[in-house]
């Protein structure tokens, strides 16, 4: 009987160790995702001729970044990626919440690639989309491949009236991309890992939850490019 209890205790300790190890690995992966998101956005904005126009960023309500979205296809294609989203609040940009994007496409295609994706939400409805259980791009939310460059002169009416503007980078080149049919849903487990507790996503995206230390650099990078032009105009007295 004692031997049985001893084995059971050892097994329980082993399971606890494995659980703690798994949580540590998950947190490490989530923190890496935050860092990669910052790098993706920085690299995007460092190429002015292919960057998101500043006018769009200045009016953006929310921004989602999915670094290294995986895409593979053989007759039937599919996408899967995990990233973060932040929203503009009265006090600046919120801390991030995690999300997943899942989608598929049909066609005679073969091969695979890793693609960075950026979504620019242009109105407050975008916040409600991010708070929902899931939504489908192109069905629940109107979307269009976003314009790139220094201004919006080449943007079409379709782009300018879309709820979400979508961008991607493959092989080092950023461009607008259609993600119609892709499903975006929350990643609650990653949220809990980052904030070390269950959090209300609405509280996070409305700025009622402090930005975690691990996300400070990412939020600063977003702020740098979404508020730079306004700050410049204000300092010049315009």
BAFI-3210 file (N, C-alpha, C; in Angstrom, 3 decimals, decimal comma, padded with zeros to 6 digits):
// residues 238
n [1|2|3|4|5|6|7|8|9|10|11|12|13|14|15|16|17|18|19|20|21|22|23|24|25|26|27|28|29|30|31|32|33|34|35|36|37|38|39|40|41|42|43|44|45|46|47|48|49|50|51|52|53|54|55|56|57|58|59|60|61|62|63|64|65|66|67|68|69|70|71|72|73|74|75|76|77|78|79|80|81|82|83|84|85|86|87|88|89|90|91|92|93|94|95|96|97|98|99|100|101|102|103|104|105|106|107|108|109|110|111|112|113|114|115|116|117|118|119|120|121|122|123|124|125|126|127|128|129|130|131|132|133|134|135|136|137|138|139|140|141|142|143|144|145|146|147|148|149|150|151|152|153|154|155|156|157|158|159|160|161|162|163|164|165|166|167|168|169|170|171|172|173|174|175|176|177|178|179|180|181|182|183|184|185|186|187|188|189|190|191|192|193|194|195|196|197|198|199|200|201|202|203|204|205|206|207|208|209|210|211|212|213|214|215|216|217|218|219|220|221|222|223|224|225|226|227|228|229|230|231|232|233|234|235|236|237|238]
n.u [000,830|001,913|003,897|002,381|001,186|003,483|004,355|002,196|002,387|004,868|004,254|002,340|003,910|005,599|003,794|003,024|005,432|005,774|003,550|004,162|006,447|005,381|003,749|005,681|007,018|004,926|004,503|006,982|006,853|004,684|005,670|007,717|006,219|005,115|007,427|008,231|006,084|006,458|008,847|008,005|006,170|007,858|009,735|008,032|007,239|009,621|010,074|009,277|008,064|006,524|005,097|002,409|000,230|000,687|-001,564|-003,605|-002,804|-002,893|-005,579|-006,414|-008,240|-007,803|-005,117|-003,871|-001,394|000,104|002,684|004,713|002,710|001,559|001,386|000,318|-000,015|-001,587|-003,330|-005,621|-005,528|-004,318|-004,409|-002,782|-002,293|-000,897|-001,230|-001,174|-003,327|-004,081|-005,745|-006,719|-007,030|-008,479|-006,316|-004,128|-002,450|-003,707|-002,835|-001,776|-003,966|-004,284|-004,673|-006,009|-005,695|-007,395|-007,718|-008,713|-008,056|-008,894|-007,526|-005,234|-002,501|000,746|003,199|004,732|004,735|005,919|004,195|003,944|001,360|-000,663|-003,354|-005,454|-007,768|-010,444|-012,530|-014,724|-016,237|-014,475|-013,235|-015,341|-015,499|-013,119|-013,712|-015,554|-016,573|-015,636|-014,910|-015,550|-013,488|-014,450|-017,010|-018,371|-017,087|-016,235|-013,554|-010,434|-007,600|-004,983|-003,887|-000,539|002,400|003,404|001,202|-002,411|-003,313|-003,620|-005,508|-008,563|-012,180|-013,325|-011,330|-011,171|-013,587|-013,673|-013,908|-011,766|-008,353|-005,990|-002,728|000,309|003,448|005,710|008,552|010,063|008,735|006,259|002,759|-000,642|-003,188|-005,635|-007,692|-010,083|-012,527|-010,986|-010,903|-011,024|-010,211|-010,313|-007,466|-007,598|-006,128|-003,467|-003,733|-004,235|-001,842|-000,014|-000,952|-000,964|-003,226|-006,802|-008,260|-010,413|-011,102|-012,234|-011,742|-008,966|-008,525|-009,775|-008,100|-008,146|-006,618|-003,330|-000,511|001,458|004,865|006,266|005,156|005,654|007,565|006,504|004,042|005,076|006,313|004,115|002,858|004,773|004,558|001,904|001,277|003,189|003,062|001,000|002,130|004,267|002,954|001,701|003,860|004,886|003,033|000,876]
n.v [-001,206|001,254|001,501|001,829|004,304|005,856|005,658|006,859|009,488|010,233|010,114|012,142|014,380|014,345|014,873|017,441|018,808|018,534|019,993|022,589|023,036|023,002|025,257|027,218|026,995|027,761|030,426|031,503|031,183|032,867|035,369|035,600|035,818|038,334|039,910|039,310|040,405|043,129|043,483|042,860|044,942|047,160|046,698|046,789|049,502|050,712|050,774|053,061|053,350|051,138|050,957|051,112|053,776|056,841|058,389|056,552|055,064|056,982|057,306|054,821|052,441|049,991|047,615|044,643|042,137|039,448|037,508|035,639|033,946|030,765|029,055|026,560|024,466|022,087|021,460|021,978|024,801|026,276|028,410|029,347|031,118|032,918|035,751|039,168|041,813|045,273|048,210|051,634|053,948|056,383|057,078|056,428|053,674|050,394|047,509|044,330|041,786|038,307|036,537|034,240|033,274|031,660|030,064|029,208|028,294|027,565|025,932|025,294|024,887|024,637|023,995|025,950|028,655|031,199|033,793|037,167|039,026|041,932|043,635|046,381|048,008|050,082|051,412|051,725|049,470|047,512|046,960|045,685|043,423|042,163|041,496|039,547|036,034|034,870|035,909|036,236|037,265|039,384|038,444|038,727|041,058|043,760|043,809|044,753|044,637|046,530|049,891|050,934|052,906|056,402|058,071|058,380|058,536|056,645|054,960|053,110|053,533|051,277|050,309|052,448|052,401|050,056|048,018|046,722|046,847|044,959|043,545|041,974|040,201|038,583|036,813|039,078|041,283|043,700|044,008|044,773|042,400|039,889|038,509|037,289|035,134|034,054|033,150|034,825|034,487|034,668|034,059|032,831|031,400|032,187|034,881|034,684|033,576|035,657|037,822|036,621|035,842|035,386|037,539|040,233|040,733|042,999|044,924|045,036|045,936|048,363|049,797|049,582|047,841|047,657|047,995|045,172|044,631|043,094|043,791|046,435|047,518|046,797|048,225|050,803|050,934|050,814|053,185|055,013|055,187|055,687|058,025|059,818|061,688|063,398|064,472|065,838|067,798|069,181|070,212|071,949|073,866|073,689]
n.w [000,000|000,864|-001,032|-003,320|-002,771|-002,743|-005,416|-006,665|-005,648|-006,708|-009,392|-009,542|-008,894|-011,065|-013,143|-012,395|-012,720|-015,478|-016,306|-015,383|-016,875|-019,446|-019,325|-019,010|-021,445|-023,139|-022,368|-023,094|-025,880|-026,458|-025,638|-027,463|-029,749|-029,411|-029,570|-032,191|-033,569|-033,131|-034,556|-037,147|-037,694|-037,457|-039,536|-041,700|-041,693|-042,197|-044,849|-046,807|-049,396|-049,603|-047,340|-044,869|-045,457|-043,671|-043,069|-042,834|-040,621|-038,641|-038,246|-037,586|-035,678|-034,475|-034,556|-035,892|-035,774|-037,318|-037,103|-039,329|-040,520|-041,316|-044,385|-046,503|-049,326|-051,401|-053,969|-052,249|-050,347|-047,281|-044,363|-041,334|-038,429|-035,614|-033,564|-032,405|-031,169|-030,868|-029,596|-030,140|-027,510|-025,230|-023,779|-025,219|-026,843|-026,336|-024,283|-025,674|-027,037|-027,706|-030,816|-033,272|-036,682|-039,174|-042,234|-045,620|-049,024|-052,411|-055,231|-057,935|-056,562|-055,160|-052,699|-050,048|-047,659|-045,408|-044,048|-043,131|-041,605|-041,501|-040,081|-040,435|-038,616|-039,228|-037,966|-035,060|-035,035|-035,580|-033,161|-031,833|-033,417|-032,706|-030,137|-030,333|-030,479|-032,783|-036,144|-039,656|-042,220|-044,784|-044,834|-042,260|-041,732|-043,760|-046,035|-047,570|-049,763|-048,597|-049,443|-050,306|-049,661|-049,773|-049,702|-050,064|-052,622|-054,602|-053,693|-053,838|-054,000|-052,889|-051,193|-049,395|-048,117|-046,798|-043,890|-042,762|-043,582|-045,278|-045,120|-046,251|-045,985|-047,948|-048,785|-048,180|-049,224|-048,811|-049,267|-050,253|-049,486|-050,124|-047,737|-047,641|-046,377|-044,420|-040,975|-037,929|-034,571|-030,937|-028,743|-025,952|-024,072|-024,458|-023,788|-021,043|-020,215|-020,772|-019,175|-016,784|-015,492|-015,705|-018,000|-018,982|-022,250|-023,358|-021,416|-021,614|-024,306|-024,199|-022,677|-019,923|-018,557|-017,452|-019,669|-020,160|-019,063|-020,897|-023,290|-023,766|-025,587|-028,057|-028,067|-027,931|-030,414|-032,144|-031,370|-032,169|-034,955|-035,419|-034,253|-034,886|-037,047|-036,233|-033,930|-035,022|-036,538|-034,479|-033,016|-034,854|-034,924|-036,603]
ca.u [000,000|002,810|004,573|001,409|001,065|004,726|004,334|001,195|002,951|005,914|003,590|001,724|004,980|006,051|002,776|003,109|006,636|005,492|002,603|004,885|007,346|004,553|003,331|006,854|007,222|003,857|004,776|008,125|006,384|003,829|006,539|008,421|005,246|005,030|008,661|008,184|005,090|007,114|009,811|007,262|005,632|008,997|010,274|007,038|007,237|010,936|010,108|008,242|007,344|005,652|004,537|001,026|000,215|000,551|-002,922|-004,418|-002,397|-003,322|-007,013|-006,699|-008,806|-007,128|-004,138|-003,515|-000,174|000,287|003,999|005,009|001,539|001,929|000,494|000,783|-001,092|-001,482|-004,697|-006,399|-004,600|-004,800|-003,610|-002,936|-001,337|-001,233|-000,622|-001,688|-004,100|-004,159|-006,692|-006,483|-007,908|-008,344|-005,017|-003,080|-002,721|-003,929|-002,000|-002,212|-004,641|-003,823|-005,694|-005,625|-006,343|-007,488|-008,418|-008,391|-008,294|-008,880|-006,877|-004,113|-001,315|001,604|004,302|004,393|005,464|005,631|003,763|003,557|000,089|-001,071|-004,735|-005,736|-009,207|-010,620|-013,609|-014,941|-016,792|-013,356|-013,065|-016,391|-015,115|-012,063|-014,289|-016,484|-015,997|-014,887|-015,553|-014,979|-013,118|-015,150|-018,414|-018,799|-016,419|-015,758|-012,103|-009,816|-006,153|-004,695|-002,947|000,778|003,093|003,493|-000,075|-003,581|-003,815|-003,945|-006,528|-009,857|-013,330|-013,530|-010,374|-011,419|-014,819|-013,549|-013,770|-010,421|-007,379|-005,119|-001,395|001,119|004,826|006,239|009,857|010,585|007,974|004,948|001,747|-002,003|-003,529|-007,004|-007,821|-011,493|-012,778|-010,215|-011,624|-010,217|-010,823|-009,422|-006,620|-007,744|-005,057|-002,285|-004,042|-004,067|-000,411|000,655|-001,372|-000,831|-004,552|-007,876|-008,539|-011,514|-010,489|-012,766|-010,992|-007,620|-008,542|-010,231|-007,061|-008,379|-005,611|-001,998|000,275|002,498|006,242|006,694|004,561|005,924|008,282|005,561|003,113|005,849|006,524|002,847|002,653|005,754|004,134|000,500|001,127|004,338|002,692|000,222|003,060|005,041|002,084|001,445|005,064|005,140|001,989|-000,145]
ca.v [000,000|002,399|001,585|002,383|005,728|006,485|005,740|007,860|010,809|010,496|010,385|013,461|015,366|014,364|015,563|018,858|019,337|018,640|021,086|023,839|023,158|023,335|026,652|028,053|026,977|028,535|031,840|031,872|031,299|034,049|036,547|035,645|036,299|039,781|040,478|039,178|041,359|044,442|043,491|042,902|046,289|048,061|046,472|047,277|050,957|051,179|050,796|054,068|053,158|049,972|050,954|051,568|055,247|057,416|058,873|055,422|054,696|058,025|057,151|053,415|052,191|048,803|047,008|043,260|041,686|038,001|037,240|034,306|033,107|029,595|028,733|025,432|024,083|021,100|021,478|022,765|025,592|026,649|029,351|029,308|032,019|033,440|037,054|040,053|042,975|046,394|049,233|052,994|054,353|057,793|057,277|055,893|052,329|049,384|046,329|043,390|040,509|037,348|036,026|033,234|033,437|030,367|030,264|028,261|028,728|026,447|026,244|024,429|025,493|023,676|024,666|026,528|029,875|031,846|035,127|038,105|039,662|043,074|044,060|047,717|048,172|051,508|052,027|051,095|048,131|046,592|046,547|044,705|042,171|041,527|041,022|038,461|034,700|034,753|036,559|035,862|038,413|039,405|038,103|039,487|042,358|044,081|043,928|044,986|044,747|047,923|050,643|051,144|054,067|057,611|058,769|057,585|058,971|055,497|054,134|053,077|053,700|050,020|050,285|053,485|052,117|048,757|048,050|046,243|046,832|043,819|043,602|040,791|040,226|037,286|037,000|040,395|042,340|043,975|044,417|044,481|041,010|039,533|037,426|036,913|033,744|033,689|033,315|035,356|034,166|034,979|033,029|033,139|030,767|033,054|036,078|034,340|033,371|036,956|038,654|035,771|035,706|035,563|038,959|040,588|041,321|044,349|045,800|045,204|046,746|049,707|050,454|049,521|046,931|048,195|047,271|044,376|044,997|042,340|044,367|047,865|047,874|046,669|049,356|051,995|050,912|051,194|054,604|055,780|055,410|056,096|059,353|060,640|062,814|064,343|065,144|066,766|068,930|069,945|070,926|073,009|074,867|073,545]
ca.w [000,000|000,914|-002,322|-004,263|-002,483|-003,184|-006,876|-007,022|-005,325|-007,699|-010,663|-009,455|-008,965|-012,448|-013,930|-012,046|-013,359|-016,903|-016,490|-015,207|-018,025|-020,599|-019,174|-019,270|-022,893|-023,756|-022,114|-023,920|-027,259|-026,554|-025,578|-028,746|-030,726|-029,220|-030,114|-033,649|-034,067|-033,151|-035,654|-038,412|-037,896|-037,666|-040,873|-042,649|-041,739|-042,625|-046,318|-047,075|-050,660|-049,481|-045,993|-044,715|-045,431|-042,330|-042,850|-042,387|-039,272|-037,709|-037,991|-037,271|-034,349|-033,953|-035,455|-035,562|-036,444|-037,243|-037,693|-039,815|-040,768|-042,114|-045,489|-047,284|-050,232|-052,462|-054,469|-051,287|-049,549|-045,963|-043,584|-039,881|-037,806|-034,292|-033,402|-031,364|-031,607|-029,930|-030,025|-029,672|-026,418|-024,887|-023,129|-026,083|-027,335|-025,304|-024,304|-026,704|-026,815|-028,708|-031,728|-034,267|-037,985|-039,847|-043,497|-046,666|-050,394|-053,336|-056,495|-058,286|-055,990|-054,489|-052,024|-048,756|-047,353|-044,139|-044,416|-042,084|-041,945|-040,682|-040,309|-039,925|-038,392|-039,497|-037,190|-033,761|-035,228|-035,551|-031,773|-031,546|-034,079|-031,925|-028,885|-030,617|-030,412|-034,027|-037,280|-040,941|-043,044|-046,065|-044,607|-041,089|-041,776|-045,099|-046,052|-048,877|-049,755|-048,285|-050,274|-049,718|-050,188|-048,961|-049,590|-050,407|-053,928|-055,460|-053,041|-054,505|-053,113|-052,181|-050,098|-048,413|-047,384|-046,146|-042,434|-042,453|-044,668|-045,017|-045,703|-045,988|-046,475|-048,340|-049,430|-047,907|-049,884|-048,247|-050,240|-049,856|-049,764|-049,803|-046,764|-047,589|-046,019|-043,229|-039,713|-036,829|-033,284|-029,809|-028,163|-024,529|-023,306|-024,544|-022,992|-019,630|-019,990|-020,764|-018,050|-015,600|-014,886|-016,675|-018,215|-019,865|-023,442|-023,543|-020,510|-022,163|-025,525|-023,857|-021,906|-018,478|-018,009|-017,783|-020,671|-019,494|-019,400|-022,079|-024,505|-023,813|-026,815|-029,164|-028,020|-028,273|-031,865|-032,747|-031,079|-032,943|-036,337|-035,507|-033,669|-035,268|-037,893|-035,439|-033,030|-035,839|-036,862|-033,265|-032,645|-035,826|-034,765|-037,646]
c.u [000,862|003,509|003,662|001,251|002,293|004,766|003,359|001,729|004,014|005,303|002,967|002,767|005,515|005,084|002,807|004,307|006,426|004,552|003,293|005,815|006,560|004,105|004,483|007,134|006,181|004,098|005,935|007,707|005,524|004,657|007,317|007,495|005,078|006,250|008,654|007,189|005,686|008,078|009,114|006,767|006,751|009,536|009,321|007,145|008,590|011,101|009,011|007,430|006,376|004,993|003,063|001,042|-000,044|-000,873|-003,832|-004,078|-002,865|-004,798|-007,394|-007,231|-008,144|-006,147|-003,856|-002,299|-000,043|001,622|004,131|003,817|001,943|000,896|001,103|-000,355|-000,667|-002,916|-005,587|-005,425|-005,188|-003,860|-003,832|-001,876|-001,835|-000,513|-001,281|-002,489|-004,127|-005,136|-006,323|-007,499|-007,719|-006,977|-003,853|-003,452|-002,802|-002,825|-002,546|-003,096|-004,206|-004,996|-005,104|-006,353|-006,252|-008,253|-008,012|-008,667|-008,183|-008,205|-005,739|-002,829|-000,531|002,760|003,853|005,210|005,061|005,363|003,410|002,296|-000,184|-002,494|-004,926|-007,256|-009,509|-011,751|-013,838|-015,587|-015,679|-013,080|-014,096|-016,096|-014,097|-012,579|-015,241|-015,781|-015,167|-015,626|-014,819|-014,720|-013,814|-016,616|-018,963|-018,209|-015,896|-014,257|-011,614|-008,310|-005,786|-003,730|-001,622|001,410|002,977|002,170|-001,199|-004,099|-004,230|-005,029|-007,852|-010,979|-013,576|-012,605|-010,772|-012,703|-014,774|-013,346|-012,367|-009,566|-006,319|-003,814|-000,659|002,538|005,265|007,509|010,347|009,812|006,606|003,997|000,369|-002,339|-004,991|-007,005|-009,274|-011,650|-012,000|-011,026|-010,647|-010,935|-009,831|-008,608|-006,571|-006,607|-003,808|-002,507|-003,755|-002,588|000,323|000,328|-001,344|-002,140|-005,582|-008,185|-009,738|-010,925|-010,994|-012,026|-009,589|-007,644|-009,076|-009,251|-007,250|-007,426|-004,235|-001,285|001,369|003,893|006,688|006,181|004,865|006,602|007,366|004,622|003,832|006,084|005,256|002,615|003,570|005,249|002,675|000,279|002,232|003,936|001,900|001,133|003,869|004,235|001,860|002,650|005,360|004,063|000,919|-001,406]
c.v [001,252|002,606|002,219|003,878|006,470|006,658|006,814|009,269|011,196|010,852|011,772|014,564|015,486|015,108|017,057|019,500|019,523|019,801|022,433|024,096|023,584|024,797|027,598|028,133|027,833|030,032|032,321|032,077|032,545|035,331|036,707|036,178|037,818|040,467|040,430|040,159|042,760|044,547|043,578|044,307|047,288|047,928|046,955|048,789|051,544|051,181|051,744|053,825|051,982|049,895|051,329|053,099|055,791|057,876|057,763|055,048|055,718|057,897|055,724|053,281|050,991|048,301|045,588|042,867|040,186|037,678|035,803|033,415|031,958|029,337|027,584|024,962|022,961|020,832|022,325|023,498|025,933|027,611|029,081|030,220|032,483|034,762|037,850|041,189|044,003|047,412|050,592|053,330|055,847|058,108|056,815|054,498|051,335|048,340|045,342|042,273|039,593|036,872|034,976|033,544|032,111|030,572|029,236|028,846|027,515|026,857|025,279|025,097|024,440|024,429|025,211|027,774|030,368|033,309|035,943|038,831|040,808|043,457|045,435|047,873|049,669|052,168|051,234|049,726|047,087|046,081|045,487|043,375|041,425|040,981|039,854|037,113|034,399|035,536|036,181|037,118|038,304|039,083|038,918|040,889|042,607|044,328|044,153|044,998|046,216|048,586|050,812|052,385|055,264|058,351|057,862|057,869|057,811|054,615|054,224|053,295|052,444|049,949|051,260|053,262|050,763|048,934|047,655|046,316|045,790|043,928|042,300|041,021|038,805|037,531|038,447|041,553|042,468|044,414|044,156|043,051|040,775|038,350|036,985|035,422|033,288|033,996|033,783|035,052|034,429|033,774|033,296|032,556|031,632|034,349|035,817|034,155|034,702|037,758|037,901|035,648|035,811|037,050|039,116|041,305|042,737|045,338|046,063|046,179|048,154|050,434|050,426|048,545|047,466|047,337|046,479|044,821|044,329|042,948|045,858|048,288|047,792|047,866|050,654|052,083|051,309|052,693|055,477|056,128|055,838|057,494|060,308|061,873|063,853|065,143|066,178|068,000|069,817|070,788|072,080|074,083|074,794|072,975]
c.w [000,000|-000,416|-003,349|-004,069|-002,972|-004,680|-007,332|-006,783|-006,356|-009,048|-010,682|-009,559|-010,383|-013,347|-013,668|-012,720|-014,857|-017,199|-016,387|-016,385|-019,266|-020,533|-019,463|-020,771|-023,596|-023,569|-022,974|-025,374|-027,444|-026,511|-026,878|-029,830|-030,627|-029,829|-031,635|-034,263|-034,141|-034,328|-037,007|-038,698|-038,163|-039,091|-041,951|-042,805|-042,129|-044,138|-046,799|-048,342|-050,604|-048,118|-046,008|-044,664|-044,033|-042,044|-042,337|-040,951|-038,246|-037,348|-037,613|-035,853|-033,683|-035,000|-034,968|-036,389|-036,232|-037,897|-038,159|-039,965|-041,692|-043,202|-046,281|-048,165|-051,158|-052,906|-053,541|-050,379|-048,209|-045,269|-042,101|-039,287|-036,451|-034,113|-032,301|-031,981|-030,492|-030,476|-029,432|-028,575|-026,165|-024,288|-023,989|-026,547|-026,186|-025,312|-025,330|-026,176|-027,949|-029,575|-032,642|-035,567|-038,723|-041,140|-044,524|-048,033|-051,300|-054,638|-056,741|-057,819|-055,240|-053,851|-050,695|-048,512|-045,978|-044,429|-043,188|-042,531|-040,964|-041,077|-039,672|-039,840|-038,400|-038,718|-035,908|-033,880|-035,203|-034,153|-031,416|-032,219|-033,225|-030,599|-029,089|-030,519|-031,647|-035,103|-038,555|-041,762|-044,393|-045,944|-043,437|-041,068|-043,184|-045,058|-047,472|-048,701|-049,603|-049,246|-049,555|-050,339|-049,277|-048,820|-050,062|-051,801|-054,816|-054,864|-053,781|-053,499|-052,289|-050,974|-048,999|-047,623|-046,674|-044,649|-042,004|-043,719|-044,325|-045,793|-045,399|-046,494|-046,748|-049,137|-049,310|-048,499|-049,242|-049,352|-049,657|-050,246|-049,401|-048,850|-046,627|-047,295|-044,801|-041,972|-038,632|-035,519|-032,157|-029,362|-026,656|-023,687|-023,301|-023,765|-021,519|-019,289|-019,895|-019,518|-016,721|-014,818|-015,997|-016,787|-019,133|-021,061|-023,702|-022,643|-021,055|-023,337|-025,301|-022,944|-020,410|-017,773|-018,405|-018,829|-019,951|-019,930|-020,696|-023,376|-024,657|-025,122|-028,029|-029,204|-028,375|-029,776|-032,609|-032,565|-031,949|-034,329|-036,470|-034,952|-034,094|-036,055|-037,101|-034,512|-033,791|-036,181|-035,640|-032,883|-033,604|-035,781|-035,817|-037,064]
res [x|x|x|x|x|x|x|x|x|x|x|x|x|x|x|x|x|x|x|x|x|x|x|x|x|x|x|x|x|x|x|x|x|x|x|x|x|x|x|x|x|x|x|x|x|x|x|x|x|x|x|x|x|x|x|x|x|x|x|x|x|x|x|x|x|x|x|x|x|x|x|x|x|x|x|x|x|x|x|x|x|x|x|x|x|x|x|x|x|x|x|x|x|x|x|x|x|x|x|x|x|x|x|x|x|x|x|x|x|x|x|x|x|x|x|x|x|x|x|x|x|x|x|x|x|x|x|x|x|x|x|x|x|x|x|x|x|x|x|x|x|x|x|x|x|x|x|x|x|x|x|x|x|x|x|x|x|x|x|x|x|x|x|x|x|x|x|x|x|x|x|x|x|x|x|x|x|x|x|x|x|x|x|x|x|x|x|x|x|x|x|x|x|x|x|x|x|x|x|x|x|x|x|x|x|x|x|x|x|x|x|x|x|x|x|x|x|x|x|x|x|x|x|x|x|x|x|x|x|x|x|x|x|x|x|x|x|x]
***
